[in-house]
Amino acid sequence: MDLNKIPLAKCYQVLAFFMVINSFGQEQRQNPNILYENFSKAYREKNAILLEELYMQDAVLLNLYDSSGPNSIQGKTAIKNYFSNFFKIAEKNGQELRLTFKIIRREELEDAVLDNGFYKLTIIDRDKPEIMSHGKLSTVLKWDLGNWKFMVDANTDTNEIEYRNATTGSIPQPKDMP
């Protein structure tokens, strides 16, 4: 067979066929930032059920704030209940919640992502000035049934200056959700 006589269009069809065949079995993983974007969305909507879906079944939430004793919550149902209570208070007070993230270090492994960074929570109250709190985070994300989920979510407080001075380098950042 003379390869020079095969029409160019036929070559493209064969190439496309092999590309499609080669892509089967290769799992396409979304950017881990989607997890943080959905976390922000859950805060904005005060939706503990949406937030629960972002955690593995046996996830651990570690709150290590200076102003209170360490608080360890295990299991996605217990985590949902924790946030549900927080969201109920915000709802009762008529507050809006805006949560944004800065990821400063990311290590991607085979089936996990290790993130370190910062967050800013803005509480908007119709009758009072905005309240901003800042914190640090260290998370372990695991790939589970086609989605990234939190396996470990550890956070503590920090100040606005440390948050503002945190540089993200070339790490893509979660988008602020409208």
N, C-alpha and C positions, 0 to 999 in steps of 0.2 A: 504494500500500500504506500503510495506516495503522499506523505504528510503535507506537501505543498499544495495538493489539490483538494484538501478538506476545506470547505467554506469556513470563514472566520466565525460566522454566527454559530455554526455547529460546535466549534471549539469552546465558545463562551457557554453554550448550553451544557457541555460535558463538564467544564470547570465549575459551573454553578451547581450541577448535580453532586459533584464530589464535595463541594463546600457544605451543602445541605446535609449530606450523609455524614460527614465528619463532625458536624455540630450536634447530631443526636448523641445523647448520652453525656454531653458536657453541660453541666448545670450552670446556668447563668445566675450569678449572685448580684443582687442589687447593692448599691453603695450602702455601707453601714450607717451613713448619716440619716437615712430614711427613718431609722429608729428614733433618733433625737428629734427629727422634725415631727414625727407622730407623737412623741412625748410632749412637745410644745403644744401641739394641737389638742391633746387630752387636757392639758392645763387650761388652755384658752376656753375649751368647751366644758371644763370641770366634769370630765367624763372618766370615771374610775374604771368602767368596763373596757373602754378603749385602752386605757393605761395597763390594765391587767394583761391584755393580749401581747404586750411588749416584753413580758417576762417569761422565762422558762418555768415549768411546773415547780421545780425545787429551787428557784432563785432566792438570793439573799439580798436584802436591802439593809445597808449599814449607815445609820445616821450618827455622825461623830462630832456633833456641834459643840463648840466651847461652852455655850450657855445652858447645855443640858447634858445629862449622862448619856453614854452610848446607848443606842437603841438598835437592836438587831431584829429584823423581821424576816421570817423564812416562809417561802411558799407564795405562789402568785395570788392565792385567795386572800391570805393575810395582808399581802401588799396592797391588793385592791381595797380591802377594808380600811387600811391606814389612810390611803389617799381619798377614799370616799368620805371619811370623817373630815379631812382637811377641806375638801371641796364643798361639803355641806356648810361649814363655817363661812367660807368665802361667799357662797350663795346667799346664806342668811344675812350677811353683812352687805350684800349688793356689790361685791367687789369683782373686778375683772382681774384675771391673772395672765401675765405675759412672761414666758420663760424662753431665754435664749442661751445658746451654748457656744463655747470656744474650745475646740479640741487642739491641744498644743503638742501632744505626742501620741502617735498611733503605731502599734506594732500589729501587723497582720500575720496570723499563723494559718495553718491548714483549715481548721474549722473554728477558729476563734479570732477575735480582735481585742486587743488590749488598748484602752484609751485612757488618757489623762487630760484633764482640762479644767475649765471653769464654767460656771453658769451665772446668769443674772435673772432674778425673779423680780418683776415689777408688779406691785399690787396697786390697782387703780380703784379708788373709792370715790364715789360721786361727791361726797361732802368733805373730803380731806385731801391733803397733798399726797402725791404718789409716794409709795414706800418702795425702796429698792434694797434688795439684799443680794449678796454675792457669795458664791461658794466655789469650792474645789470639788472635782469628781475624779474617781478612778473606777473604771468599769471593765467588766469582762463580758464581751458579746459572744454568743454561740450561734452557729448556724443550725436551725431547727425547722424541719419540714418546709423548706423554701423561704425562710425569713430569718433575719438576724433578730435575736432576742437577748435581753439582759440575763446573765447568769449571776453576776455580782454587780451591785450598784452601791458604791461607797461614796459618801459625800460629807463634807464639812463646810464650815463657814470661812469666809475670808473678807477682806475689805475691798472697797471700790478701787483703790489705787493698784492693788495687786491684780485685780481683774483687768483693769484698763491697761496695765503694763504687760500683760501676758501676750506673747507673740505666738502666732500660729504657723509661721514659716510657710512651707509649700503644702501643708495638709489642707485638703478641701474642707470647708466648713459647712455645717448644717445650715440650710436656708431658714430665714425667718418666715414662718408661716403666716399668711394673712389672717 
